[in-house]
Amino acid sequence: MRIHLVYPAWPKMPHQTRFDLPPHGPVCFASSVPPGTEIVFTDENVQPLDFETESDLVCISMMLTCQAPRGWEIADEFRRRGRTVIVGGIAAMLHAEECAMHADSVFVGEAEGFFSQTIDDFKNGRLRRFYRPESFPDVTELPFADRSILDYDCYTYKGVRMVDLIHGSRGCRFNCYPCCVPMLGGRKFRPRPPARVAAEIASVDNDRFFLVDNSLAQDRDWVLALFKALAPLDIHWISHPLFNTDQVVEAAAAAGCWYVYQAVYDMSEKTRNRIRRLKDHGIGVEGTVLLGLDDQTEDDVLRMVDFLLELDLDLAEFTVLTPFPHSKAYEDLEREGRILHKDWSRYTASEVVFQPKHMTPGRLQELHDYAWEAFYRDESQQQRMFRLFMKLMKKQGRSDAGRRRGRRCAASNGVAGSNGES
């Protein structure tokens, strides 16, 4: 059986430097198909989509809300040509009913351990409209993501191989206001065994990774065990926030933490100390700032930008509060009649799509643009990224052969054993 797996193009943030990472959803999906299934993968962000590609089934993987409209266009065209289409991924979970208007079937949930039944139903002509697994897969037994479907030549930026994405855990015990994760992955923290995460990383021919866990600040003992397992691999990695204590940050640095996306919620001394602690341990910091919350005035936004310019940040990213379906923000703004439209292609987190409490939508948009321009006025984002990367190159100070020796050592110590997945 042959599946054409498609990852639709999506509109990028206009102020963000354009580079494309190898997507994570499709490689996780690829690990869930039955043995003997061939996958032809097209990432429309970096490759042309050929509607004539031969396949028995078309599967469309969508991560972002702003990606969904293009995914629906693709699904419509394949179905017009008589093809059977299944859609899945995070955006399909958030927009399941709309997806059903464009696809033969919608898979709502995490696919590992559950998609084989969908394939059987397709082969036997009894494909259901929706597939909703009643539980999450057992993360302790997840197969390694199947990265063999990727054309890595497509994932370089100015000659530099992009990071590979990997997750050490799923789910999140926090319940942040603008976030959909409680609906997507559940409110329970679901960690993979640290040795299993290390084994998957050791199986990938790369020494730079992005740990895409929602947060590395959910279980201190597990985080420390994870960093201990990663340390022998001689890799460098990026993540979302860590437990910000000397013990955890020191362990992260020893395990190869390259830089952290650190949310900046306020202008407190606590925020300064968080950033200072990371920097003191040689970890870069990209401050992430959300604009448009109900407790923010115009003056608050302007003062926040000034505050960020005082900090020793390597990079900063500014997003606008966006009411994604199934988030608390969506529920509140929908109930209050403050959502301006539901043109999902414009839900990029860089465009104001709701009525702010203390200013006009146009003024919030101006402040968002100002924040980007003010932070990068003296040194462009590309220049800052290059400087951060050069710090990493200096820190590495080793050959690829040394990296491979480190991985062989880790494997001999039982860290990098696998059961044949790749």
N, C-alpha and C positions, 0 to 999 in steps of 0.2 A: 504494500500500500504506500502511496506517495501523498504527502501533505505539502501544500504550498503555504508556508507560514509568513504572514505579512505584518510588519510593524509600520504603521502609517506615519507620514510626515506630520510634524506639528509646529506651530508658530513659536519661534524663539523669543526670549525677552530682548527687546530692542537695545537695551544698554549693556547686555551681557556679551562678553567675547564669545564668538561662535566656535564651539568645538563639540564633537559628537562622541559620547561614550558608548561602548558596546552595551546594548540594553540588557537588563537583567531578567525581566519577565519572560521574554522568548526563550532564553536558555534554560530557565527553570521549567517552562512548559515542555521544552524538547526532552527533558529528562523524564517526563511523565507518560510518554507515548509507549505503546507496547513494543517489544522487541520485533525487529524486522520492518519497522515503519521508517521510510525514508522521508527526510524533511529537506525541502528546498526553502531557504530563508531569504526574504527580501526586507531590508531595512530601508524604507523609502527616504529616510533622512540622508542617506549616503549612497543609495543605489537607485537606478531607474526601476520602476515596477512594470513588469511585462505581464499583461493579462492573458497572454497566450501560453504561459508556462504550464506544462502538462502536470496534472495532479488529479488524484481521486477526490480530494477534499481541500477546501480553502479554510484556513484558520487565521483569524485576525486578532492580534494581541494589542490591546490599547491600555496605556498607563494613565494618561492625563485627560482631564475633562476637555481641554482645548484640542486634544488629538481625536476625540470621538467623531466630530462632524466629518473629518477626512476619512476616518475608518468606515463610516456609514456610506460615504460616496463610493469607496472601494467595494464594499459589500454589495451595494446596489448594482454596480457594473458587473461584478462576477456573477451575480444571480441573473442578470439580464442575459448573460452568455450561457445560462443553464447550469451553473456550478452550484454545489451545495456549500453554504458558508456557516461556520461557527465562529462567534466572537467571544472573547474572554479578556481577562486582565482587570486591573483596578478600575479603569473607566467603565468597563462593562458592568462591574458590580454597582457603581454609583448611578449608572444610567440604564439599568437592565430593561425596563419597559420600552424605552426609546430604541435600544439595541434590537429588541425583538421585532421592531417594525422594519428592520433592514436585513435581518439574518434569519437563516432557517432554525438556528438554535443559539442559545446564550448560556455560557458556562459561568456561573456566579460562585466564585470561591477559589481556593487554592487547588491547583490541578493535581499535584503529586498524590498518587495512590487512588485517584478517582477518575482520571480521564479514560482509562482503558474501557470502562463501561460505556462511555460515550462513543468510543470507536466501535465497540461491538454493536451498539444500537444502530449506528450509521450503516455498518456492513449488512445488518439484517433488516434494513428499511423501516426502523421504528424509532427514528431520531425524535427526541422530545423537544418541546419548545424551550424549556428551561432545565438546567441541571444545577441543583443547589445541594452540595454535600451537607449532611447534617452535622458534621464535625470537621475540625481542622486536621490536616495530616499530622502524624506523629513526627515532630521535628527531630527527634533523636535518631530516626531512621531515614531521613530525607536522602534521596540519591544526589550525587554531585550534579550541579547544573551542567548541561551538555553544551559546552562552548565550541564543539566541533562544527556547529552550524554557522559560525561567524567567519567573515572574511576580514581578518585583522588589518589588511592593507587599508581598509576604509576607516580605521579608527586610529589615526595619527594626527597630530597637530604640529605643523612645522617640523616634521620629521621625528616627533617624539611619540612613542607608543602610549596611548591613553591607559588609564587605570582600568583594571578589571573590577567588576562589582561582585560583591559576595555578602551574604548575610550570616551573622552569627546567631541571630534570634529573630523571632517574629512576635507580633502582638505588642501591646504597650499598656502598662498599668496606669499611665497618666491619662488625663482627659482634657487636653488643651482645647481652648475655645474654637480656633479655626480648623481643627484637624478632623479628618475622617477615619483615622486609624481604628478607633474603637469599633466602628462598624465593619471595617475591612479585615482587620487581623485579630480583633477581640481585645478586651481589657486585661486579659491574662498574659503575663510575660512568659514566652515560650522559648527557652534557650536551647540551642544545639549543644551537644557535648563539645567542650573546647578542643579536644584531640581531633574530633571529626571536622571541625572548621579548619584547623591547621592542616589536616590531611588534604582537604579540598584545595586550599591555597597552594600547598606543595605540589599539587598535580597540574597547576597552571603555569605556563611558561611566561611568567611576568614577575617583576619584583615590586610592582606598585599596585595597590588595591584601594578600593573604596568600600569600607564596611557600612552597608546601607541600613543597618539597624535603626529603628526609629529613635532609639536613645541607648547610649552605653552608660546610663545612670539609673539602672533599674534594680540590679542585684550586685552588690559590691563583691561578694565572694566569687560569683561567676565571672565577673569582669576581670578580677585579678587572676583567676585560673585561665581565662582566655589569653590574657597578655603573657602569662608564663608559657603557654603552649605556642604562641606566635614568636616569642623572642629568638628561638634557635633558627628560625627560617630566614633571617637576615632580609627582611622585606621592609617596605615603607608604605604607610597607609593613611587614609583620610577617614574621618568619621563625623557623626553628629556629636552633640555634647557628651562629655565624660562626667563621672563623679569628680568634682573639682576639689580633691584633697591631695595633699603632698604624696601620700602613699600611692594613690591611683594614678596620678599624673606622672610620677616618677616611673611607675611600672609601664605606663603607656609609652613613655619616651624610650625606655629600654627595649620595648617590643617593636619599635619602629614607627611610632606615631609621627606622621609628617606634618599635617595640620588638621585643625578642628573647626567645624562650623559652630560657632558660639553665638547663640541667640543673645541679643542685647535688648533687654526689656526696659531698663531704666538707666538713670545716670548716677547710680549709687557707688559708694566706695566698694561695695561687694562686687559689683561688676568689674571695677578696675582691678580688684584683687584676683578675680577669676582669670582675667586676661593676662595679668602679670605672672601668675603662677604657671600658666602654660608657656609663656614666652621664656620664663626663667629656666624651664626644662628643655628649651630648644625646639618647642612645638610652635608652628605657625598658627595664626588665628585669622579666620574669615568671620567678621562680625555680620550676623544676619539680623535685619531690622524690619519689623512689620509696621506699616503705616496705615492709619485709618481706624484704629480702635476707638471705641466711644469715649474713652477717657483721655484721648489726645486732642489737644487744640492745635491751631496753627503754630502758636508760639512753642509748644512742646516739640513739634517736629523740627523747627528751626534750631532749637537748643540741643536736640538730639544729634543733629548733624555736627554742630560745633563740638559736642562732647566726643563724638567719634574721631574727629580730627585731632583731638588731644591724646587719644589712645595710641598705643603702639600696635595698631592693626596692620596685618599684611594686605588684607583685602576686605571689602565690605559688599554686601548684597542687600538691596532694598526692594521689598515687595509690598504690594498693596493687599490689605485684607480682602480676601475673595471668598464669597459664600458658596463653597462647593457643597453639592447635595450630601445629605446625611451628616453634616457637621452641625454643631450647636450654633455657629454663626449663621448658617443657612436657615435654620429653624427660627431664630430670633428675627432676622431681617425679613424673611418671608412673612412672618406673622405681623410685623410692623409695616408691611408694604413698602419697604425701602430697597428692594431689589429692582434695578432699573430695567433689566432685560435678561433673557436667557439664551443669548447667542453664545453658545458654549465655546465657539472658536475664539472668543475674546476673553475667556476666563483664563488668562495667562499669568495672573498675579502681578502683571505690570500695567494693567488698565483698570480704572475705577469703574465698577459695574453696580455700585450701590450708592445710596444717599448717605454720606457721612453725617455724623451728629452735629459737628461744630463748624462745618464749612460746606461749600458747594462741591459737587463731584469734580468740576473743572479745577477748583483751587487745590484739592488733594492731588489731582494729576500733576499740576504744576509743581507742587512740593515734592512729589515722588521724583520727577525729572530733575529738580534742583538738587535733591540729595545725591543722586548719582553724579551729576556734573560737579558739585562742590567737592565731594570726596576725592574724585579722580582729576581734579583741576591741575594739580602740580605734577602728577605722575599718572600716566594712563593705566588702565586695568591690565593691558598687555605687558607693560613694563613691570608692574608689580608682580604679575604672575611669573614673568621671566626671572625676576630677582628671587622669588620664593623657590623656583625650580633650581636655580643655581646654588642656593643654600643647600638644597637636598643633594645635588651632585657633589658638593664639597663634603657634606656629612658622610655620604656613602664611602668615598675614598677606597673603593675596592673594585675588583674585576668581576666579571660575570662568572668566572671560574670559582672565585671565592664564594659567590652566592650559591652556586650549585653544590660546593662542598658543604656549606652550611645546611642545605636541604638534605643531603645524603646523611649527614650526621643526625639531623632531626629524625629522619626515617629509621635509622638504626636504633634510635632510642625509643622507637615505638610511637612517635608522634604522628608520622605521616603514612600510616598504613591505610589502605583502602580495600574495598571489596570489588574492585574492577571498574568502578564508574569513572568516567572522564568527562 
